[in-house]
Amino acid sequence: MDFLLLTLALLIQMLAGFGISRLILRRQPSNTLTESVALSFLLGVAFVSCLLFLLGLVVPGGGLRWSVTAICLATGWIGWRRQTLRLRFRDFWPHTLVGRVLLAISVGQMAIVGWLCWVRVLGWDGLLNYEAKARWAFLRGGALPLSYFSDPSRDWSHQDYPLLLPLAESWLYLWIGRPDQQVAKIIPWMFFVSAACLLHAAGRRFVANQWQRLVAPLIVFCVPLLLIGDGSVSTGYADFPMAVFYLGTIMFVIEFWRSENFAALQMAGLLGAAGCWLKQDGIILWACMAILVCLKALVEFKRWKFDWRKWLKLAMALSFGLLVFVGWHSFIGSVSAVVRSEVQPVEFGTLRANAWLLPIIIKGVVLELLTLRHWGILWMITFLSIGWMLLRHRNREAIILALAVVLPILAFASLHFFFHGSPLTRLLIHVSLVATLTIALTIQPMKPINWTQA
């Protein structure tokens, strides 16, 4: 019975995500199965958690689950009615023997990661931060009470952290009728499946070689810290889900650069905003995305300057993340939430006083990137791939991919000027999936743009 209820909960959630994706990408009727599955889950989990938070402020008790369910079903139905989707199964099934073998290996890896998530216990944050909040939310009908945020006895649970993961787990608890840590492990595994699907979908969008599309998902399995260790998919931390949202964001930013598809820009903005709702560090990755989008606007300024519709769409896409970030922090301030301040004032004086840390920070970053037990040879191959793409391909997409990897690493490293306990190892996980995509796209230049989908 639990299996059926969990399946129903996930399907309702993914139906809402599917509806949102179709509303945004309605002019792109053809799509791959993998991209649809990934976007349905990512948008669905963000949408349901937002609904639980917002409606939980006004809808009491048991009515919350059914209210969220009704809105999810309505959203899915509207998205389906607005655009009939033609899933392209032929792009999912390889035509060559090598491609089929790689696909079988990729599916096997998903099964192994599912087993890892099932047998390993949740990590510190996964248990005492996210799962604990999910349990409290379930006991209160699906949403955290306002009194929780200002309770000083619970400051160890980081009351100022965004609520995407806890409320996503609480949604499953509501459907099975009890809190269960084993059930909560389904969420990180679904994020791993979404990552594999997004990497395959990115390959379909950008490269013509079918087997090359399956290389990136295989690389993920060769990075130890993505599977086991603090921040990995098996610990229930928010770091790996953050990497998945950033991967989706960059995938659609590249699509926007290639084809000027403003629907892709809107999707990138939504996924970037979901990252801000997942983790406080999401605003850093959102800022990196905003820089890449603004660079596109700068390049096209002469052609766009009299087209106010394009500027409006660009501003709208960037506003999603700001709305989530400002809205959440406004809420935290309004309820007098307990905030554990571990960061020195972010100002020029602090930067000048800590300037002596620069060589230590550089050394620490380099040593971490070369730590084989964490990353294998991921970062060495990534930076070699970036150099090869810039020298050989010499296109704008190579520059964007390079910036998508380098900018967050520089930003995370600079945190050490203001926060000496910044966990660089876990922060690098956020960029790791984009790094695997970069490696996969190095083999040959990207395929020509399909303007019928732009």
C-alpha positions as CSV (number, residue, x, y, z in Angstrom):
1,M,0.0,0.0,0.0
2,D,2.9,2.4,0.8
3,F,4.3,1.8,-2.6
4,L,1.1,2.8,-4.3
5,L,0.7,5.9,-2.2
6,L,4.3,7.0,-2.8
7,T,3.9,6.4,-6.5
8,L,0.7,8.5,-6.5
9,A,2.4,11.3,-4.5
10,L,5.3,11.4,-6.9
11,L,3.0,11.3,-10.0
12,I,0.9,14.2,-8.7
13,Q,4.1,16.2,-8.1
14,M,5.6,15.4,-11.5
15,L,2.3,16.2,-13.2
16,A,2.5,19.7,-11.8
17,G,6.1,20.0,-13.0
18,F,5.1,18.6,-16.4
19,G,2.4,21.2,-16.7
20,I,4.7,24.1,-15.8
21,S,7.3,22.9,-18.3
22,R,4.8,22.7,-21.1
23,L,3.5,26.2,-20.3
24,I,7.0,27.6,-20.6
25,L,8.2,25.4,-23.5
26,R,4.8,25.4,-25.4
27,R,6.5,26.4,-28.7
28,Q,8.7,23.4,-28.5
29,P,6.3,20.6,-29.1
30,S,8.9,17.9,-29.7
31,N,10.9,16.8,-26.7
32,T,12.9,13.9,-25.4
33,L,11.5,11.6,-22.8
34,T,14.6,12.1,-20.5
35,E,14.2,15.9,-20.6
36,S,10.5,15.7,-19.8
37,V,11.1,13.3,-16.8
38,A,13.8,15.5,-15.4
39,L,11.9,18.8,-15.7
40,S,8.7,17.2,-14.4
41,F,10.5,16.2,-11.2
42,L,12.6,19.3,-10.7
43,L,9.8,21.8,-11.3
44,G,7.3,19.6,-9.5
45,V,9.3,19.2,-6.3
46,A,9.9,23.0,-6.2
47,F,6.3,23.8,-6.9
48,V,4.8,21.4,-4.3
49,S,7.2,22.6,-1.6
50,C,6.3,26.2,-2.4
51,L,2.6,25.4,-2.2
52,L,3.0,23.6,1.1
53,F,4.9,26.6,2.5
54,L,2.5,29.3,1.2
55,L,-0.8,27.5,1.7
56,G,0.4,26.2,5.1
57,L,0.2,29.7,6.4
58,V,-3.5,29.9,5.8
59,V,-4.9,26.3,5.3
60,P,-5.2,24.3,8.5
61,G,-4.5,20.6,9.1
62,G,-5.6,17.9,6.7
63,G,-7.0,20.3,4.1
64,L,-3.5,21.3,3.1
65,R,-2.7,18.0,1.2
66,W,-5.9,18.1,-0.8
67,S,-5.5,21.8,-1.6
68,V,-2.0,21.2,-3.0
69,T,-3.2,18.1,-4.9
70,A,-6.0,20.0,-6.5
71,I,-3.6,22.8,-7.6
72,C,-1.1,20.3,-9.0
73,L,-3.8,18.4,-11.0
74,A,-5.1,21.7,-12.4
75,T,-1.6,22.9,-13.3
76,G,-0.9,19.6,-15.1
77,W,-4.2,19.7,-17.0
78,I,-3.7,23.3,-18.1
79,G,-0.2,22.6,-19.3
80,W,-1.4,19.5,-21.2
81,R,-4.2,21.5,-22.8
82,R,-2.0,24.4,-23.9
83,Q,0.3,22.2,-25.9
84,T,0.2,18.6,-27.1
85,L,3.6,17.1,-26.5
86,R,5.3,14.7,-28.9
87,L,7.8,12.7,-27.0
88,R,10.7,11.7,-29.2
89,F,11.4,8.1,-28.0
90,R,13.8,7.5,-30.9
91,D,16.3,10.0,-29.3
92,F,16.2,8.0,-26.1
93,W,16.9,4.6,-27.6
94,P,20.3,4.4,-29.3
95,H,20.6,2.9,-32.8
96,T,24.1,1.5,-32.3
97,L,25.3,-1.4,-30.2
98,V,27.8,0.8,-28.3
99,G,25.0,3.3,-27.5
100,R,22.8,0.5,-26.2
101,V,25.6,-0.9,-24.0
102,L,26.2,2.6,-22.6
103,L,22.5,3.1,-21.9
104,A,22.3,-0.3,-20.1
105,I,25.3,0.7,-17.9
106,S,23.7,4.0,-17.1
107,V,20.5,2.3,-16.1
108,G,22.5,-0.1,-13.9
109,Q,24.2,2.9,-12.3
110,M,20.8,4.3,-11.3
111,A,19.9,1.0,-9.7
112,I,23.2,0.9,-7.8
113,V,22.7,4.5,-6.5
114,G,19.2,3.6,-5.5
115,W,20.6,0.7,-3.5
116,L,23.2,3.0,-1.9
117,C,20.6,5.5,-0.9
118,W,18.5,2.7,0.6
119,V,21.2,1.1,2.7
120,R,23.2,4.1,3.9
121,V,22.0,6.3,6.8
122,L,21.2,9.9,6.2
123,G,24.1,12.3,7.0
124,W,24.1,15.0,9.6
125,D,22.3,17.7,7.6
126,G,20.1,15.1,5.9
127,L,18.9,13.8,9.2
128,L,19.0,16.7,11.8
129,N,18.3,19.5,9.4
130,Y,16.1,18.4,6.5
131,E,14.4,15.2,7.7
132,A,13.8,16.7,11.2
133,K,12.0,19.6,9.6
134,A,10.0,17.3,7.4
135,R,8.9,15.3,10.5
136,W,7.9,18.4,12.4
137,A,6.0,19.7,9.3
138,F,4.2,16.3,9.0
139,L,3.1,16.4,12.6
140,R,1.6,19.9,12.0
141,G,-0.3,18.8,8.9
142,G,2.4,19.4,6.3
143,A,3.8,22.9,7.1
144,L,6.1,24.2,9.8
145,P,4.3,26.4,12.4
146,L,5.5,30.0,12.7
147,S,6.6,29.4,16.2
148,Y,9.3,27.0,15.0
149,F,11.3,29.8,13.3
150,S,11.7,31.9,16.4
151,D,12.3,29.0,18.9
152,P,15.9,29.5,20.2
153,S,16.0,25.9,21.4
154,R,16.0,24.7,17.8
155,D,18.7,26.9,16.4
156,W,20.8,23.8,15.7
157,S,18.3,23.0,12.9
158,H,19.1,26.2,11.0
159,Q,15.7,27.8,10.9
160,D,16.8,30.3,8.3
161,Y,17.5,27.6,5.7
162,P,15.1,27.4,2.7
163,L,12.5,24.6,2.8
164,L,12.5,22.8,-0.5
165,L,13.9,19.5,0.7
166,P,12.1,19.3,4.1
167,L,8.7,20.1,2.5
168,A,9.4,17.7,-0.4
169,E,10.0,14.9,2.2
170,S,6.9,16.0,4.2
171,W,4.8,15.7,1.1
172,L,5.7,12.0,0.9
173,Y,5.0,11.6,4.7
174,L,1.5,13.1,4.2
175,W,0.6,10.5,1.7
176,I,1.8,7.4,3.6
177,G,0.5,8.8,6.9
178,R,3.7,8.6,8.9
179,P,7.3,9.9,8.9
180,D,9.8,7.4,7.6
181,Q,13.4,8.1,6.9
182,Q,13.7,5.3,4.4
183,V,10.9,7.0,2.4
184,A,12.7,10.3,2.5
185,K,15.7,8.6,0.7
186,I,13.5,8.4,-2.5
187,I,14.0,12.2,-3.0
188,P,17.8,12.2,-3.4
189,W,17.6,9.1,-5.6
190,M,15.1,10.9,-7.8
191,F,17.5,13.8,-8.1
192,F,20.2,11.4,-9.3
193,V,17.8,10.1,-11.9
194,S,17.0,13.6,-13.0
195,A,20.7,14.4,-13.3
196,A,21.3,11.5,-15.6
197,C,18.2,12.5,-17.6
198,L,19.4,16.1,-17.9
199,L,22.8,15.1,-19.0
200,H,21.4,12.8,-21.7
201,A,18.9,15.6,-22.8
202,A,21.8,18.1,-22.9
203,G,23.7,15.7,-25.2
204,R,20.6,15.4,-27.4
205,R,20.4,19.2,-27.7
206,F,24.0,19.9,-28.3
207,V,25.7,16.9,-30.0
208,A,24.8,14.7,-32.9
209,N,26.7,11.6,-31.9
210,Q,24.3,9.3,-30.0
211,W,26.9,7.5,-27.9
212,Q,28.5,10.8,-26.9
213,R,25.1,11.8,-25.3
214,L,25.6,8.9,-22.8
215,V,29.2,9.7,-21.8
216,A,28.3,12.4,-19.2
217,P,26.0,10.3,-17.1
218,L,28.7,7.6,-16.9
219,I,31.3,10.2,-15.7
220,V,29.1,11.1,-12.7
221,F,29.5,7.5,-11.4
222,C,33.3,7.9,-11.5
223,V,33.3,10.8,-9.0
224,P,33.5,9.3,-5.5
225,L,32.1,12.3,-3.6
226,L,29.0,12.4,-5.7
227,L,28.1,9.0,-4.4
228,I,29.5,8.6,-0.9
229,G,30.5,11.3,1.6
230,D,29.2,14.5,3.1
231,G,27.1,16.2,0.4
232,S,26.8,13.2,-1.8
233,V,23.5,11.8,-3.1
234,S,23.4,9.0,-0.5
235,T,23.5,11.4,2.5
236,G,20.3,13.4,1.9
237,Y,22.2,16.7,1.8
238,A,21.1,19.6,-0.4
239,D,24.4,19.8,-2.3
240,F,23.8,17.2,-5.0
241,P,20.2,18.5,-5.7
242,M,21.8,21.9,-5.9
243,A,24.1,20.6,-8.6
244,V,21.2,19.2,-10.5
245,F,19.3,22.5,-10.5
246,Y,22.5,24.3,-11.6
247,L,23.0,21.8,-14.4
248,G,19.5,22.4,-15.7
249,T,20.0,26.1,-15.5
250,I,23.2,26.1,-17.5
251,M,21.8,23.7,-20.1
252,F,19.0,26.2,-20.9
253,V,21.3,29.2,-20.7
254,I,23.5,27.6,-23.4
255,E,20.3,26.9,-25.4
256,F,19.4,30.6,-25.1
257,W,22.9,31.6,-26.2
258,R,22.7,29.3,-29.3
259,S,19.2,30.0,-30.5
260,E,17.9,33.1,-28.7
261,N,15.1,31.0,-27.4
262,F,13.5,33.1,-24.7
263,A,11.4,30.1,-23.5
264,A,14.8,28.4,-22.6
265,L,15.8,31.6,-20.8
266,Q,12.5,31.5,-18.7
267,M,13.2,27.8,-17.9
268,A,16.8,28.7,-16.8
269,G,15.4,31.4,-14.6
270,L,12.9,29.1,-13.0
271,L,15.5,26.4,-12.3
272,G,17.8,29.1,-10.9
273,A,15.1,30.3,-8.6
274,A,14.4,26.7,-7.4
275,G,18.1,26.6,-6.4
276,C,17.5,29.7,-4.2
277,W,14.6,27.9,-2.6
278,L,16.7,24.8,-2.0
279,K,19.9,26.3,-0.4
280,Q,21.2,29.7,0.6
281,D,24.2,29.2,-1.7
282,G,21.7,29.1,-4.6
283,I,21.9,32.9,-4.8
284,I,25.6,32.6,-5.8
285,L,24.8,30.2,-8.6
286,W,21.8,32.4,-9.6
287,A,24.2,35.4,-9.8
288,C,26.5,33.3,-12.1
289,M,23.6,32.5,-14.3
290,A,22.6,36.2,-14.4
291,I,26.1,37.2,-15.5
292,L,26.0,34.7,-18.4
293,V,22.6,36.1,-19.4
294,C,23.7,39.7,-19.2
295,L,26.7,38.9,-21.3
296,K,24.3,37.7,-24.0
297,A,22.3,40.9,-23.7
298,L,25.6,42.9,-24.0
299,V,26.6,41.0,-27.1
300,E,23.2,41.5,-28.7
301,F,22.6,45.1,-27.4
302,K,22.7,46.8,-30.8
303,R,20.2,44.4,-32.2
304,W,17.9,44.3,-29.2
305,K,18.0,47.9,-28.0
306,F,14.7,48.9,-29.6
307,D,12.9,45.5,-28.9
308,W,11.4,46.1,-25.5
309,R,9.7,42.7,-25.5
310,K,13.1,40.9,-25.3
311,W,14.3,43.1,-22.5
312,L,11.0,42.5,-20.6
313,K,11.4,38.7,-21.0
314,L,15.0,38.9,-19.9
315,A,14.1,40.9,-16.8
316,M,11.3,38.5,-16.0
317,A,13.6,35.5,-16.2
318,L,16.1,37.1,-13.8
319,S,13.4,38.3,-11.4
320,F,12.3,34.7,-10.5
321,G,15.5,34.1,-8.4
322,L,15.4,37.6,-6.8
323,L,11.7,37.1,-5.9
324,V,12.5,33.8,-4.1
325,F,15.6,35.2,-2.3
326,V,14.1,38.5,-1.2
327,G,10.7,36.9,-0.3
328,W,12.3,34.2,1.9
329,H,14.6,36.6,3.7
330,S,11.7,39.0,4.2
331,F,9.7,36.2,5.7
332,I,12.6,35.2,8.0
333,G,12.8,38.8,9.2
334,S,9.1,39.2,9.7
335,V,8.8,36.1,12.0
336,S,12.0,37.1,14.0
337,A,13.7,33.8,13.0
338,V,16.8,32.7,14.8
339,V,19.7,33.2,12.5
340,R,23.0,31.7,13.2
341,S,25.5,34.3,11.9
342,E,28.7,32.6,10.9
343,V,29.8,35.1,8.4
344,Q,31.9,38.3,8.9
345,P,30.4,41.5,7.5
346,V,30.6,41.4,3.7
347,E,32.3,44.7,3.1
348,F,35.5,46.1,1.7
349,G,37.1,46.5,5.2
350,T,36.7,42.8,5.9
351,L,38.2,41.9,2.5
352,R,41.2,44.2,3.1
353,A,41.7,42.8,6.6
354,N,41.7,39.2,5.4
355,A,43.7,39.8,2.2
356,W,46.6,37.9,3.7
357,L,44.5,34.8,3.3
358,L,44.7,34.9,-0.5
359,P,47.7,32.6,-1.0
360,I,46.3,30.2,1.6
361,I,42.9,30.2,-0.2
362,I,44.5,29.6,-3.6
363,K,46.6,26.7,-2.2
364,G,43.5,25.2,-0.5
365,V,41.4,25.4,-3.7
366,V,44.1,23.8,-5.9
367,L,44.7,21.0,-3.3
368,E,41.0,20.3,-3.1
369,L,40.6,20.1,-6.9
370,L,43.4,17.6,-7.0
371,T,42.1,15.4,-4.1
372,L,41.6,12.1,-5.8
373,R,39.6,10.4,-3.0
374,H,37.0,13.2,-3.5
375,W,37.0,13.9,-7.2
376,G,39.1,11.3,-8.9
377,I,40.5,13.1,-12.0
378,L,37.3,15.1,-12.6
379,W,38.7,18.6,-12.3
380,M,42.0,17.9,-14.1
381,I,40.0,16.6,-17.1
382,T,37.5,19.4,-16.8
383,F,40.1,22.2,-17.1
384,L,41.9,20.4,-19.8
385,S,38.6,20.1,-21.7
386,I,37.9,23.8,-21.2
387,G,41.3,24.7,-22.6
388,W,40.8,22.3,-25.6
389,M,37.3,23.7,-26.3
390,L,38.6,27.3,-26.2
391,L,41.5,26.5,-28.5
392,R,39.8,24.2,-30.9
393,H,36.2,25.1,-31.1
394,R,36.5,28.8,-30.5
395,N,32.8,29.4,-30.3
396,R,30.6,31.3,-27.8
397,E,29.2,28.1,-26.2
398,A,32.8,27.1,-25.2
399,I,33.2,30.4,-23.4
400,I,29.9,30.1,-21.7
401,L,30.7,26.6,-20.4
402,A,34.0,27.7,-19.2
403,L,32.5,30.6,-17.3
404,A,29.8,28.4,-15.9
405,V,32.5,26.3,-14.3
406,V,35.0,28.9,-13.3
407,L,32.7,31.7,-12.0
408,P,31.1,29.6,-9.2
409,I,34.5,28.2,-8.1
410,L,35.9,31.7,-7.8
411,A,32.8,32.8,-5.9
412,F,33.0,29.9,-3.5
413,A,36.7,30.4,-2.9
414,S,36.1,34.1,-2.2
415,L,33.7,33.1,0.7
416,H,36.8,32.2,2.7
417,F,37.6,35.9,3.1
418,F,34.4,36.3,5.1
419,F,33.6,32.8,6.4
420,H,36.6,30.7,7.5
421,G,34.5,27.6,8.0
422,S,33.2,27.5,4.4
423,P,33.0,23.9,3.2
424,L,34.7,24.2,-0.1
425,T,34.5,20.4,-0.7
426,R,30.7,20.4,-0.6
427,L,30.4,23.7,-2.5
428,L,32.3,22.2,-5.4
429,I,29.7,19.5,-5.7
430,H,27.3,22.2,-7.0
431,V,29.5,22.7,-10.1
432,S,30.5,19.1,-10.6
433,L,27.6,18.1,-13.0
434,V,28.3,21.0,-15.3
435,A,31.9,19.9,-15.3
436,T,30.9,16.4,-16.5
437,L,28.8,18.0,-19.2
438,T,31.8,20.1,-20.3
439,I,33.9,17.0,-20.6
440,A,31.3,15.2,-22.7
441,L,30.9,18.2,-25.1
442,T,34.7,18.4,-25.7
443,I,34.9,15.4,-28.0
444,Q,33.5,17.3,-31.0
445,P,31.9,20.7,-31.8
446,M,28.3,21.2,-30.9
447,K,25.8,20.4,-33.7
448,P,24.2,23.2,-35.7
449,I,21.2,24.9,-34.2
450,N,17.8,23.5,-35.0
451,W,16.0,26.7,-35.6
452,T,12.6,25.0,-35.7
453,Q,12.9,24.6,-31.9
454,A,14.1,28.1,-31.2
